[in-house]
Amino acid sequence: MSQNISLWGATYSDVPSVTLPKSGGGTASFTDVTDTTATASDVLNSKYFYTASGQKVQGTGTGGSGDGYVWQDGNGYVHLSDEEGTQTIIDSLTVSSAGTTTAPTGHAYSPVTVPSGTAGTPTATKGTVSSHSVTVTPSVTNSTGWITGSTINGTGVSVSASELVSGTYTVDSSGTKNVTNYASASVPSGTAGTPSASKGAVSNHSVSVTPSVTNTTGWISGSTKTGTAVTVTASELASGDKSISDNGSNIDVVGYATVSVSVPTVTITQSGSNLSIV
């Protein structure tokens, strides 16, 4: 209830409360409660109120069909309501992060504002090619707030074989080669040599003829090459002298360069019916 107050020679009308300085600093507020009509039985025994005389009193009421509640307005007035239920303080809330937000005891949130977010479109960036490989890094920028789950496809980034290969692989042997990382392959040209033959030393009336060929490393086309023939004559293989001291036929003289025949001379004489061989 507002009162008219005279203070230090001045008059103030309709004053509901007075704020006075406190010793030691600060202020104290005193509110006029002379219009309070509640009694102890009107107030629950767990609550306190001030009587019209300004006395602080604990309620003695136990409640009936409804629990009621006491509240104080912005001017300091205490109000008693017989409506069922407990008064709830309503606060506004703007959601700033994911999760569950629980109002403090005796409070509720209304309205609850959920900012709208924006799901960005992903992009991909190619790095620098190194060791025949390149790293493709995806990224997306979203604005804070509520978004609806969905799949957003960005623009693809092409990686071509020509970007990843470089250099020339030089083939240095036969077989299967892995040239995945090279832009080209170099196959050196080879040369198929012409074979030749050489005669060794005659030994025991025979000689070895050794063929050989010299090729240069590289790619050659298959073909047949004939070198210069080597002639071996009988005279090259014959040596020594074969001595023949008896008559005979089909005497083997293979391998000898010469033959010496030393057969004694036989003289046959006849005297009558007798033959003499000298």
ZILINHU-V886838 format. One record per backbone hydrogen bond with DSSP energy under -0.5 kcal/mol. CO is the residue of the C=O (numbers start at 0). NH is the residue of the N-H. E is the energy in kcal/mol with one decimal. If there is no record, write none. Layout:
((CO:NH:E) (CO:NH:E))
This chain:
((2:4:-0.5) (2:14:-3.8) (4:6:-0.5) (4:11:-4.3) (6:9:-1.7) (9:6:-3.4) (11:4:-3.5) (13:15:-0.7) (14:2:-2.0) (15:31:-2.9) (17:19:-0.5) (17:29:-3.3) (19:27:-3.1) (21:24:-2.0) (25:21:-2.9) (27:19:-3.2) (29:17:-3.1) (30:32:-0.6) (32:35:-2.0) (38:41:-1.5) (38:42:-0.6) (39:42:-0.9) (39:59:-3.5) (39:60:-1.2) (42:60:-2.9) (43:46:-2.3) (43:58:-0.6) (46:58:-3.0) (48:56:-3.5) (50:53:-2.3) (54:50:-2.7) (54:56:-0.5) (56:48:-2.6) (60:44:-2.1) (65:63:-1.6) (68:80:-2.9) (70:78:-4.2) (72:75:-1.8) (76:72:-2.6) (78:70:-2.5) (80:68:-1.7) (88:90:-0.6) (88:107:-2.5) (90:109:-3.4) (92:94:-0.6) (92:112:-3.6) (94:114:-0.5) (98:100:-0.5) (99:101:-0.6) (103:106:-2.2) (105:88:-3.3) (107:90:-3.6) (107:109:-0.6) (110:92:-2.4) (110:112:-0.6) (111:113:-0.6) (112:94:-2.8) (112:114:-0.7) (114:145:-3.2) (117:119:-0.7) (117:142:-2.1) (119:121:-0.5) (121:154:-0.5) (122:138:-2.6) (124:136:-2.8) (129:132:-1.1) (132:129:-2.9) (133:135:-0.5) (134:126:-2.2) (134:136:-0.6) (135:137:-0.6) (136:124:-2.2) (138:122:-3.0) (139:141:-0.5) (142:117:-0.8) (145:116:-2.7) (146:148:-0.5) (149:151:-0.5) (150:152:-0.5) (151:153:-0.5) (155:157:-0.5) (157:159:-0.5) (159:162:-0.9) (159:163:-0.9) (160:163:-0.7) (160:164:-1.5) (166:182:-1.7) (166:183:-1.3) (167:169:-0.6) (168:170:-0.6) (168:185:-3.4) (170:187:-0.5) (176:178:-0.9) (178:181:-1.4) (180:165:-1.9) (183:168:-2.7) (184:186:-0.5) (185:170:-2.9) (185:187:-0.6) (187:218:-3.0) (190:192:-0.7) (190:215:-2.0) (192:194:-0.5) (195:211:-2.9) (197:209:-3.0) (202:205:-0.9) (205:202:-3.2) (207:199:-2.6) (207:209:-0.6) (208:210:-0.6) (209:197:-2.1) (211:195:-3.2) (212:214:-0.5) (215:190:-1.2) (218:189:-2.8) (222:224:-0.5) (224:226:-0.5) (230:232:-0.5) (232:235:-0.6) (232:236:-0.9) (233:236:-0.6) (233:237:-1.6) (239:256:-1.5) (239:257:-1.8) (240:242:-0.6) (241:243:-0.5) (241:259:-3.1) (242:244:-0.5) (243:261:-3.9) (250:252:-0.5) (252:255:-1.7) (254:238:-2.8) (257:241:-2.6) (258:260:-0.5) (259:243:-4.2) (259:261:-0.6) (265:267:-0.5) (266:268:-0.5) (266:277:-3.5) (268:275:-4.2) (269:271:-0.5) (270:272:-0.6) (270:273:-1.9) (273:270:-2.9) (275:268:-3.6) (275:277:-0.5))
